[in-house]
Amino acid sequence: DGGAEDRALGSAFIRAAGAMLGKGGTCWLVANRHLPYEATLNETFAKVTPKVEVGGFKVYEARK
């Protein structure tokens, strides 16, 4: 709270995970609910499934 937010860092993490995973590999992402990582997930992975939003967080399953 009150700190600077670097959205580029989260997007870079998603891209790096996509580059490391082979076909069929899965990335699970837990992010603050207000952060807009959906576009990066959809650009990087073949299938992105939101799993839950609770307590200010969201969880995604992203498959290559």
NULO-124013 format. One line per 10 residues: their letters; for each residue y, x, z of C-alpha. Coordinates in pm, whole numbers. Layout:
// NULO-124013
A	Y/X/Z; ...
***
This chain:
// NULO-124013
DGGAEDRALG	0/0/0; 344/122/-88; 212/417/-291; 261/486/-657; 6/325/-886; -144/527/-1174; -324/287/-1406; -391/567/-1656; -624/733/-1406; -848/426/-1386
SAFIRAAGAM	-854/391/-1765; -944/759/-1801; -1230/710/-1553; -1364/416/-1758; -1347/615/-2083; -1519/915/-1920; -1799/692/-1789; -1842/547/-2138; -1866/894/-2288; -2126/1007/-2034
LGKGGTCWLV	-2356/706/-2053; -2619/671/-2323; -2708/354/-2509; -2801/83/-2259; -2631/272/-1974; -2441/69/-1718; -2111/130/-1542; -2025/-76/-1235; -1651/-89/-1169; -1481/-210/-853
ANRHLPYEAT	-1105/-238/-894; -807/-396/-726; -777/-746/-862; -428/-698/-1005; -517/-392/-1216; -564/-472/-1588; -872/-267/-1683; -1038/-537/-1894; -896/-410/-2226; -1018/-55/-2161
LNETFAKVTP	-1360/-181/-2056; -1391/-393/-2370; -1280/-103/-2594; -1531/134/-2431; -1840/-78/-2369; -2043/-319/-2584; -2081/-584/-2312; -1854/-641/-2013; -1945/-898/-1750; -1720/-990/-1458
KVEVGGFKVY	-1944/-1029/-1153; -1716/-1130/-865; -1354/-1150/-749; -1312/-1154/-374; -1084/-1012/-109; -836/-864/-357; -1107/-685/-559; -1301/-751/-878; -1637/-614/-988; -1748/-561/-1349
EARK	-2078/-463/-1506; -2017/-277/-1832; -2305/-182/-2066; -2308/61/-2358
***
